[in-house]
Structure formats: structure tokens, C-alpha cells
Amino acid sequence: MSGPAVYLPEAEDDVEAVYTYYEQQRPGLGDEFMEALREVVGGIRVSPQMYGVFRRHIRAALLKRFPYVVYYRDRGADVLVIAVQHGRRSSRAWRGRG
């Protein structure tokens, strides 16, 4: 299965904040983060069941090289990206989403 990835507006905000942070650390690092994110989300789109269930029907996929986790839900026709959060951040920050 290969469905589209749909980002909640809050997840888009997560990605933008992380990108901005990394670009401030070193120009180009934000782009490297985005590439790592695209790689993981691409894998999720192809095989959404690949990653384990984190909580209820929400799954979690770790990014390579960056300490971030993509939380998502497989909805059959697409994949809903709920949050992109630092691995040490509490999941309570996004529990009310999607």
C-alpha cells in the first residue's frame, strides 16, 4: 500500500519549529532534518504497519540521526501524521491531537 501522508496543522508546526531550530544551529542542518523526515515518512507511506503501536492506534517511527519521533495513524487510504516531537518530550504535549 502506498497512500499519501496527511499532516495535522499542529504536526506541520512541529516540523517548521524543528527546521528553524536546526537552521539556526547550522545553515543546511534544517535541510538535513527535512531529508531524514521525508525518508521516514516515505517508508511509513509504503508500509504503515512497519512501526510498532505506541498508544492505542498511534504508531511511532524514529528518525535516523535526529532525536525525533514521528507519531502517526494508519487510516487505510492515507497516513495521518499527528506529531513530530523530540524523543524525550512527553507525549502529553500532543495527546489531544487526531
Backbone as numpy.savetxt, mean C-alpha at the origin, in Angstrom:
# Nx Ny Nz CAx CAy CAz Cx Cy Cz
-5.96 -13.74 -12.19 -6.80 -12.56 -12.19 -5.92 -11.31 -12.19
-6.33 -10.33 -12.92 -5.60 -9.09 -12.96 -6.59 -7.94 -13.02
-7.00 -7.48 -11.86 -7.94 -6.37 -11.80 -7.21 -5.09 -11.45
-7.90 -3.97 -11.57 -7.27 -2.69 -11.24 -7.08 -2.51 -9.74
-6.19 -1.63 -9.39 -6.01 -1.24 -7.99 -6.70 0.11 -7.80
-7.59 0.17 -6.84 -8.33 1.39 -6.52 -7.85 1.86 -5.16
-7.39 3.10 -5.08 -6.89 3.66 -3.83 -7.97 4.51 -3.17
-8.19 4.28 -1.88 -9.03 5.20 -1.13 -8.34 6.57 -1.13
-9.09 7.66 -1.07 -8.45 8.98 -1.01 -7.44 9.10 0.13
-7.75 8.47 1.27 -6.82 8.51 2.40 -5.52 7.76 2.08
-5.62 6.68 1.32 -4.42 5.94 0.91 -3.59 6.77 -0.06
-4.26 7.50 -0.94 -3.54 8.40 -1.84 -2.80 9.46 -1.04
-3.45 9.96 0.02 -2.79 10.94 0.90 -1.58 10.32 1.59
-1.70 9.05 2.02 -0.58 8.34 2.63 0.61 8.33 1.68
0.35 7.93 0.44 1.42 7.80 -0.57 2.06 9.15 -0.83
1.26 10.18 -0.97 1.80 11.52 -1.23 2.69 12.00 -0.08
2.26 11.75 1.15 3.04 12.17 2.33 4.38 11.43 2.38
4.36 10.12 2.11 5.61 9.35 2.15 6.53 9.80 1.03
5.99 10.00 -0.17 6.79 10.48 -1.30 7.47 11.81 -0.95
6.70 12.73 -0.41 7.23 14.05 -0.06 8.33 13.92 0.99
8.10 13.08 1.99 9.10 12.88 3.03 10.41 12.38 2.43
10.34 11.35 1.60 11.56 10.78 1.03 12.24 11.75 0.07
11.49 12.52 -0.66 12.11 13.52 -1.55 12.84 14.59 -0.75
12.34 14.91 0.43 13.01 15.89 1.29 14.30 15.31 1.87
14.33 13.99 2.06 15.53 13.33 2.59 16.64 13.32 1.54
16.24 12.96 0.31 17.20 12.92 -0.80 16.43 12.94 -2.11
16.71 13.92 -2.97 16.01 13.96 -4.26 16.17 12.64 -5.00
15.03 12.13 -5.48 15.03 10.86 -6.20 14.61 9.69 -5.32
14.74 9.83 -4.00 14.37 8.74 -3.11 12.85 8.52 -3.11
12.10 9.59 -3.28 10.65 9.47 -3.39 10.26 8.66 -4.62
10.98 8.87 -5.71 10.73 8.09 -6.93 11.04 6.62 -6.71
12.09 6.34 -5.96 12.44 4.94 -5.65 11.35 4.30 -4.79
10.80 5.07 -3.86 9.68 4.57 -3.05 8.50 4.25 -3.96
8.18 5.15 -4.87 7.04 4.95 -5.77 7.23 3.70 -6.63
8.45 3.45 -7.08 8.73 2.26 -7.87 8.52 0.99 -7.04
8.97 1.01 -5.79 8.76 -0.14 -4.90 7.27 -0.36 -4.65
6.52 0.73 -4.50 5.08 0.63 -4.31 4.40 0.06 -5.55
4.77 0.56 -6.73 4.19 0.05 -7.98 4.47 -1.44 -8.14
5.66 -1.86 -7.77 6.04 -3.27 -7.89 5.15 -4.16 -7.00
4.97 -3.74 -5.75 4.16 -4.53 -4.83 2.69 -4.52 -5.26
2.16 -3.37 -5.60 0.76 -3.29 -6.01 0.53 -4.06 -7.31
1.52 -4.05 -8.19 1.40 -4.85 -9.41 1.29 -6.33 -9.09
2.08 -6.81 -8.14 1.99 -8.20 -7.71 0.65 -8.52 -7.06
0.15 -7.58 -6.28 -1.15 -7.75 -5.64 -2.24 -7.86 -6.71
-2.16 -7.02 -7.72 -3.18 -7.03 -8.78 -3.21 -8.38 -9.50
-2.05 -8.95 -9.74 -1.97 -10.23 -10.45 -2.42 -11.39 -9.57
-2.04 -11.35 -8.30 -2.35 -12.45 -7.39 -2.73 -11.91 -6.02
-3.95 -11.41 -5.86 -4.34 -10.75 -4.61 -4.32 -11.64 -3.38
-4.39 -12.94 -3.57 -4.39 -13.86 -2.44 -2.98 -14.21 -1.97
-1.97 -13.66 -2.65 -0.58 -13.99 -2.37 -0.17 -13.62 -0.93
-0.70 -12.53 -0.42 -0.31 -12.05 0.90 -1.34 -12.47 1.94
-0.88 -12.66 3.17 -1.73 -13.14 4.23 -2.75 -12.14 4.72
-3.78 -12.68 5.35 -4.82 -11.85 5.94 -4.27 -11.23 7.22
-4.39 -9.93 7.32 -3.91 -9.19 8.47 -5.02 -9.09 9.52
-6.19 -8.71 9.08 -7.33 -8.51 9.98 -8.59 -8.60 9.15
-9.47 -9.48 9.55 -10.71 -9.73 8.82 -10.39 -10.02 7.36
-10.88 -9.24 6.43 -10.61 -9.50 5.01 -9.53 -8.58 4.45
-8.78 -7.96 5.33 -7.72 -7.04 4.91 -6.40 -7.78 4.91
-5.67 -7.64 3.81 -4.37 -8.28 3.66 -3.27 -7.23 3.76
-2.04 -7.68 4.01 -0.92 -6.77 4.19 0.28 -7.24 3.37
0.86 -6.32 2.61 2.03 -6.62 1.78 3.15 -5.64 2.12
4.32 -6.16 2.42 5.48 -5.33 2.75 6.17 -4.85 1.48
6.63 -3.61 1.50 7.44 -3.10 0.40 8.87 -3.57 0.58
9.55 -3.75 -0.51 10.98 -4.06 -0.45 11.75 -2.77 -0.25
12.73 -2.82 0.59 13.66 -1.72 0.86 13.09 -0.59 1.71
11.79 -0.42 1.73 11.18 0.64 2.52 10.31 0.01 3.61
10.29 0.60 4.81 9.56 -0.02 5.92 8.06 0.30 5.91
7.43 0.10 4.77 6.02 0.41 4.62 5.22 -0.82 4.24
3.94 -0.78 4.62 3.03 -1.89 4.39 1.84 -1.36 3.59
1.43 -2.13 2.59 0.22 -1.83 1.83 -0.89 -2.70 2.40
-1.92 -2.07 2.92 -3.09 -2.79 3.43 -4.17 -2.71 2.35
-4.73 -3.86 2.00 -5.68 -3.88 0.89 -6.74 -4.95 1.09
-7.79 -4.83 0.30 -8.88 -5.81 0.30 -9.11 -6.26 -1.13
-9.15 -7.57 -1.33 -9.47 -8.16 -2.63 -10.98 -8.15 -2.76
-11.49 -7.38 -3.73 -12.94 -7.30 -3.92 -13.40 -8.10 -5.14
-12.54 -8.95 -5.67 -12.91 -9.77 -6.81 -12.62 -9.08 -8.13
-13.37 -8.06 -8.46 -13.18 -7.33 -9.71 -12.01 -6.34 -9.62
-11.66 -5.95 -8.41 -10.53 -5.04 -8.22 -9.92 -5.25 -6.85
-8.89 -4.48 -6.58 -8.21 -4.51 -5.28 -8.32 -3.11 -4.69
-8.83 -3.02 -3.47 -8.98 -1.73 -2.80 -7.79 -1.52 -1.88
-6.97 -0.51 -2.17 -5.84 -0.15 -1.31 -6.39 0.78 -0.22
-6.31 0.30 1.00 -6.90 1.01 2.14 -5.91 1.97 2.79
-4.65 1.54 2.88 -3.64 2.37 3.54 -2.25 1.94 3.09
-1.33 2.90 3.13 0.10 2.64 2.93 0.75 3.30 4.14
1.14 2.47 5.10 1.60 2.98 6.39 2.95 2.41 6.77
3.68 3.17 7.58 4.94 2.68 8.13 4.65 1.41 8.92
5.52 0.43 8.83 5.33 -0.85 9.48 5.20 -0.77 10.99
5.74 0.26 11.60 5.66 0.40 13.05 4.47 1.23 13.51
3.77 1.81 12.57 2.61 2.63 12.93 1.44 1.72 13.28
0.68 2.12 14.25 -0.47 1.33 14.69 -1.54 1.27 13.61
-2.13 0.12 13.44 -3.20 -0.03 12.45 -4.45 0.72 12.88
-4.51 1.19 14.10 -5.66 1.96 14.56 -5.81 3.26 13.76
-4.72 3.73 13.19 -4.76 4.98 12.43 -5.66 4.88 11.21
-5.87 3.68 10.69 -6.67 3.54 9.47 -7.82 2.55 9.60
-8.10 2.05 10.77 -9.14 1.03 10.95 -10.52 1.43 10.45
-10.86 2.69 10.45 -12.17 3.12 10.00 -12.29 3.21 8.49
-11.21 2.96 7.77 -11.23 3.08 6.31 -11.79 1.81 5.67
-12.42 1.98 4.50 -12.87 0.92 3.60 -13.29 -0.31 4.27
